[in-house]
Amino acid sequence: SPTLLVPGGELAPPSVLPKGQRSRLATFTAWCNSHLRKAGTQIENIEEDFRDGLKLMLLLEVISGERLAKPERGKMRVHKISNVNKALDFIASKGVKLVSIGAEEIVDGNAKMTLGMIWTIILRFAIQDISVEETSAKEGLLLWCQRKTAPYKNVNIQNFHISWKDGLGFCALIHRHRPELIDYGKLRKDDPMTNLNTAFDVAEKYLDIPKMLDAEDIVGTARPDEKAIMTYVSSFYHAFSGAQKAETAANRICKVLAVNQENEQLMEDYEKLASDLLEWIRRTIPWLENRLPENTMQAMQQKLEDFRDYRRLHKPPKVQEKCQLEINFNTLQTKLRLSNRPAFMPSEGKMVSDINNAWGNLEGAEKGYEEWLLNEIRRLERLDHLAEKFRQKAAIHEAWTEGKEDMLQKRDYETASLSEIKALLKKHEAFESDLAAHQDRVEQIAAIAQELNELDYYDSPSVNARCQRICDQWDALGALTQKRSEALQRTEKLLETIDQLYLEFAKRAAPFNNWMEGAMEDLQDTFIVHTIEEIQGLSTAHEQFKATLPEADKERQAILGIHNEIAKIVQTYHVNMAGTNPYTTINPQEINAKWDKVRQLVPQRDQALIEEHARQQNNERLRRQFANQANIIGPWIQNKMEEIGRISIEMHGTLEDQLTHLRQYEKSIVNYKPKIDQLEGDHQLIQEALIFDNKHTNYTMEHIRVGWEQLLTTIARTINEIENQILTRDAKGISQDQLNEFRASFNHFDRDRSGTLGAEEFKACLISLGFDIANDAQGENEFSRIMSIVDPNRMGIVTFQAFIDFMSRETADTDTADQVMASFKVLAGDKNYILADELRRELPPDQAEYCIARMAPYTGPDGVPGALDYMSFSTALYGESDL
């Protein structure tokens, strides 16, 4: 009677073994016989029938398909040990470690060791090679069971013992692959004996799987033997290996379809982002090209503030979108190359170059717009100044001319006495002198009006009308003056010489009065300056004017002295002069009043110049404040650009190290943004102060903005290049050492550190890496082929990314259209077409519908209704035809 080890370690006959271990013994025996019967033999007792090693060697030859060493046919113990050792050596040669199993124990019939050896053989030749979704052995077998039984609601496979007690797991495996063998709907979870016997009987009868377990033992055991269950289930796995091939093919197809679906989504995202960005540019450029000027300084200042908001708030997010668009485009092209797909060609007008061209047009319009704004503000400032000057001079002139026409039209000389006529004549001469003195003011008024017209002053019609009235009145005054002068001259002989003192007073008082009026006009004149030097010039002129006041005061005293002398003579000689000077309307009171006004305006002018000097000093401080920061930030940006350029061509550590370093570098750059914002604030203060030049720096805010945007874009692009290199390396299986070798070779021949290689430099680089490119026609043809790959646009240069893509293509394999076609052929049962139901059965729902929607109808002679052409679909996935 055969004996086996019981849990305590002692030997016992099978009849007293626990049910679980009886199941293992029966299962292992049945498994061995399922293979030995192919060689025309069987075993009845494992520990006895394998003791001489002959059937053991035969079993190994059947399951491995290989020949073992010639066995010993003798019946002596040494012959048996030799045969068992040959079997054990063969097992060890397959990478199996045999722990504590020796030939002597097998020859001696040690049941424990014999069962351990058989389990080792089962693991190696029936279970070890099972691989499902990158898992293997026990985990792979369990995952296969779970996936196959997942649609069955009463089955929950979690292990290889109690999960199989109700028999539904075995029935589900059979029904999943051969539904015609079992009516699964009639099975009940509370009838495990019927379920188990049904599965075992069907497997033995229709699937050529011997009955390895006893239903009663499984139901009557709290925990069925795990190794026995695994052995039996592995037989089901191998019986359905054909279906497993279909599953493998389905997995490959799913993987390829997932790549295409992801790439299509990236293409849609690119198209939308490109459309949105182009639409924003299309809307923005007309706004920047609208050069319709406003009439007031306040309105133009609001335009400038709107432009600042655009630069500070609206444009920066679009700069980020443009950079992200380029990064997404590069990443998408890399994914397409890595998956052996055709390059992405955006819709017409949405290429990266189109975006860049549109962006260039935007920046051109932007630069011209800001320059136009500042020029318009300068023009309006000048216009406001001229308009105010026009109004002042016009008001002074109009005040002077008031009543002059009536005075010139008087006919008082007709009834005047001789002395009165002479007085009128002299008075008229004085008026003519005064009139000539005002000619310059009229010309100034006309010149200012002309300049306002040339500068397109918004209120030019009213200015022109007022100027025309002044000019017409001036012409009328001239004509009236000439007419009155002629009338007086006709009666001049009838007049006596008027008192010379009156005449002298009038002659000296008139120019002095004009001088005072001119002084008052100058002291009240508005001014506009932009530099310290200009205000200092005005201050110097004012000081020079003040230096003339003592001499003017002497002239005033002299004129007043003449009047006093006239009064003395009149009083002394009782001359009847009616108490007024007949030659002038100017009197001492008026002279004194105007003199007091001049003296009053002088300190006011002093204060205005002091305030303007302080404003110009503040402007100079703002200039220096901006220049100090700009002269630091400008070189800093340039230095960072150069450092990024060096980083992008140098090798320090792995790509991940470089990526980490670049991201830290990017963070330090982003942290510098407050300094840019601070400079923007200083620039705004300068513009608000209407400062238009800065001799302390060559950097404008526009230079800093453009440099900052280029810096952010460059670091983002450099990071994206490293990410794409990592993507290429991982997808193509390139090692870090290979990538370092490629980088070192590329850098060696990139002598100008431009990040690109010319054609000859690239050829030298390839030769250094072992490419056979001879200096003959064949070598030139090969090099031309390579250049068409790395430089498809015929730019004459090769980037590092193109170089890496080419080297990865030369050193790695990718999925091909033929591989995908072969996978579909498996799912189609070796047919030249596939049906929609087959796709839905083998693929996940979304990917099955993806294929059905895109596959063309099959038109071959062997087709059936609803047949789909998976061959053209497979080639279309790789760009060899159109979907």
Beta strands, then each sheet from edge to edge (+ up, - down):
strand 1: 4-5
strand 2: 11-12
strand 3: 131-132
strand 4: 135-136
strand 5: 756-758
strand 6: 797-799
strand 7: 856-857
strand 8: 868-869
sheet 1: 1+ 2-
sheet 2: 3+ 4-
sheet 3: 5+ 6-
sheet 4: 7+ 8-
end
